[in-house]
Amino acid sequence: MNTYSKEELMEMLGYSFQVLKAVKDLDDAILRVQDRAANKITGNSKVL
């Protein structure tokens, strides 16, 4: 079993949160682009 210090565990947790935030930001950006594309297709163009 690996043993880590409290500082190492906190650093790993911080990296995990950074990855989760990056994935969420990317997902939000993809949703915005999809919404814009759908609005153009349906003729409901509006500035988002």
One Martini backbone bead per residue (centre of mass of N, CA, C, O) as a GRO file, in nm:
protein
   48
    1MET     BB    1   0.097   0.036   0.021
    2ASN     BB    2   0.055   0.360  -0.009
    3THR     BB    3   0.224   0.650   0.120
    4TYR     BB    4   0.109   0.973   0.222
    5SER     BB    5   0.112   1.283   0.270
    6LYS     BB    6  -0.085   1.542   0.330
    7GLU     BB    7   0.036   1.723   0.109
    8GLU     BB    8   0.012   1.520  -0.125
    9LEU     BB    9  -0.294   1.482  -0.108
   10MET     BB   10  -0.369   1.781  -0.153
   11GLU     BB   11  -0.237   1.804  -0.430
   12MET     BB   12  -0.404   1.583  -0.569
   13LEU     BB   13  -0.677   1.714  -0.515
   14GLY     BB   14  -0.620   1.974  -0.670
   15TYR     BB   15  -0.583   1.838  -0.945
   16SER     BB   16  -0.863   1.714  -0.960
   17PHE     BB   17  -1.018   1.985  -0.958
   18GLN     BB   18  -0.888   2.098  -1.215
   19VAL     BB   19  -0.994   1.880  -1.403
   20LEU     BB   20  -1.297   1.916  -1.345
   21LYS     BB   21  -1.310   2.213  -1.436
   22ALA     BB   22  -1.212   2.170  -1.726
   23VAL     BB   23  -1.442   1.980  -1.808
   24LYS     BB   24  -1.674   2.175  -1.746
   25ASP     BB   25  -1.585   2.404  -1.934
   26LEU     BB   26  -1.593   2.232  -2.191
   27ASP     BB   27  -1.889   2.150  -2.172
   28ASP     BB   28  -2.004   2.437  -2.180
   29ALA     BB   29  -1.886   2.511  -2.457
   30ILE     BB   30  -2.027   2.290  -2.618
   31LEU     BB   31  -2.319   2.373  -2.549
   32ARG     BB   32  -2.305   2.654  -2.679
   33VAL     BB   33  -2.248   2.556  -2.967
   34GLN     BB   34  -2.496   2.375  -2.994
   35ASP     BB   35  -2.706   2.596  -2.949
   36ARG     BB   36  -2.626   2.772  -3.188
   37ALA     BB   37  -2.672   2.558  -3.405
   38ALA     BB   38  -2.971   2.503  -3.341
   39ASN     BB   39  -3.068   2.796  -3.386
   40LYS     BB   40  -2.989   2.810  -3.684
   41ILE     BB   41  -3.160   2.572  -3.784
   42THR     BB   42  -3.444   2.687  -3.650
   43GLY     BB   43  -3.429   3.020  -3.651
   44ASN     BB   44  -3.325   3.105  -3.336
   45SER     BB   45  -3.147   3.348  -3.351
   46LYS     BB   46  -2.911   3.433  -3.091
   47VAL     BB   47  -2.738   3.594  -2.856
   48LEU     BB   48  -2.503   3.432  -2.612
   0.00000   0.00000   0.00000
